[in-house]
Amino acid sequence: MTIRLYKTSTPSTHNGAIDSQMKSNLRKNLIYGQHRFGKGRNARGFIIAGHRGGGHKCLYRKIDFWRNKKDIYGRIITIEYDPNRNTYICLIHYGDGEKR
């Protein structure tokens, strides 16, 4: 577990540090970018609501809401923060090798 210190080039990075373990445990196959539809346009693609912009691209984490693995033991690998749900989620590694 290493802590990375930043060079203070701007006022927002003064005394800034990040734990590299939190970023290294993200699984790329469990993250997807959601395509936002609309953005103030109608079915023909014309702008109707001019104050609705594109917004920032959000990376969503795939969540296993079904939890249909019965009688298979699982172990919690990581607990990571999900910024789009404003909560923490955990990665479970099951005995048959699947990660959810």
C-alpha positions as CSV (number, residue, x, y, z in Angstrom):
1,M,0.0,0.0,0.0
2,T,1.7,3.1,-1.2
3,I,0.7,6.7,-0.8
4,R,1.5,9.0,-3.8
5,L,2.2,12.6,-3.1
6,Y,1.5,15.3,-5.7
7,K,3.7,18.2,-6.7
8,T,2.0,21.5,-5.7
9,S,1.5,23.1,-9.0
10,T,-2.0,24.5,-8.3
11,P,-3.8,25.4,-5.1
12,S,-6.1,22.4,-5.4
13,T,-3.1,20.0,-5.2
14,H,-1.5,21.5,-2.0
15,N,-1.0,18.7,0.6
16,G,-2.7,16.2,-1.7
17,A,-2.2,12.5,-1.5
18,I,-3.9,9.5,-3.0
19,D,-3.8,5.9,-2.0
20,S,-2.8,3.9,-5.0
21,Q,-4.4,0.7,-3.8
22,M,-7.9,2.2,-4.3
23,K,-7.3,2.7,-8.0
24,S,-5.4,-0.5,-8.7
25,N,-8.3,-2.8,-7.6
26,L,-10.8,-1.6,-10.3
27,R,-11.8,-4.4,-12.6
28,K,-12.1,-3.2,-16.2
29,N,-14.6,-5.8,-17.3
30,L,-17.0,-4.7,-14.5
31,I,-17.0,-1.0,-15.5
32,Y,-18.9,0.4,-18.5
33,G,-19.6,3.9,-19.8
34,Q,-23.3,4.6,-20.0
35,H,-24.5,6.4,-23.2
36,R,-26.7,9.3,-22.3
37,F,-29.7,9.7,-24.7
38,G,-31.4,13.0,-25.5
39,K,-29.3,15.9,-24.2
40,G,-32.2,18.3,-24.9
41,R,-33.0,16.9,-28.4
42,N,-36.2,15.6,-29.9
43,A,-36.6,12.4,-32.0
44,R,-35.3,14.2,-35.1
45,G,-32.2,15.4,-33.4
46,F,-33.0,19.1,-33.1
47,I,-32.2,21.0,-30.0
48,I,-35.4,21.8,-28.0
49,A,-34.1,22.5,-24.5
50,G,-31.0,24.7,-25.0
51,H,-29.9,24.7,-21.4
52,R,-29.4,20.9,-21.3
53,G,-25.8,20.1,-22.3
54,G,-23.8,17.0,-22.9
55,G,-22.4,16.5,-19.4
56,H,-19.4,14.5,-18.3
57,K,-19.0,10.8,-19.2
58,C,-19.9,8.6,-16.3
59,L,-18.3,5.2,-15.7
60,Y,-20.8,2.9,-14.0
61,R,-20.0,-0.3,-12.1
62,K,-21.9,-3.4,-12.9
63,I,-23.9,-4.5,-9.9
64,D,-25.1,-8.0,-9.3
65,F,-28.6,-7.4,-8.0
66,W,-29.7,-10.9,-8.6
67,R,-27.3,-12.7,-6.2
68,N,-28.4,-16.1,-7.7
69,K,-25.2,-18.0,-6.7
70,K,-26.7,-20.4,-4.1
71,D,-24.5,-22.7,-2.0
72,I,-21.3,-21.3,-3.4
73,Y,-19.0,-19.6,-0.9
74,G,-17.8,-16.1,-1.8
75,R,-15.0,-13.9,-0.4
76,I,-15.0,-10.1,-0.4
77,I,-11.9,-8.9,-2.3
78,T,-12.3,-5.1,-2.3
79,I,-14.6,-2.4,-1.0
80,E,-14.5,0.5,-3.4
81,Y,-16.5,3.8,-3.6
82,D,-19.0,4.1,-6.4
83,P,-19.3,7.8,-7.2
84,N,-22.5,7.5,-9.3
85,R,-24.4,5.8,-6.5
86,N,-22.8,7.7,-3.7
87,T,-22.1,4.6,-1.7
88,Y,-19.5,1.8,-1.3
89,I,-19.7,-1.5,-3.2
90,C,-17.7,-4.7,-2.8
91,L,-16.2,-7.1,-5.2
92,I,-17.0,-10.8,-4.4
93,H,-14.8,-13.6,-5.6
94,Y,-16.8,-16.9,-5.7
95,G,-15.5,-20.3,-5.3
96,D,-16.1,-21.3,-8.9
97,G,-13.8,-18.4,-10.1
98,E,-16.4,-15.8,-11.0
99,K,-16.1,-12.3,-9.8
100,R,-19.2,-10.1,-9.2
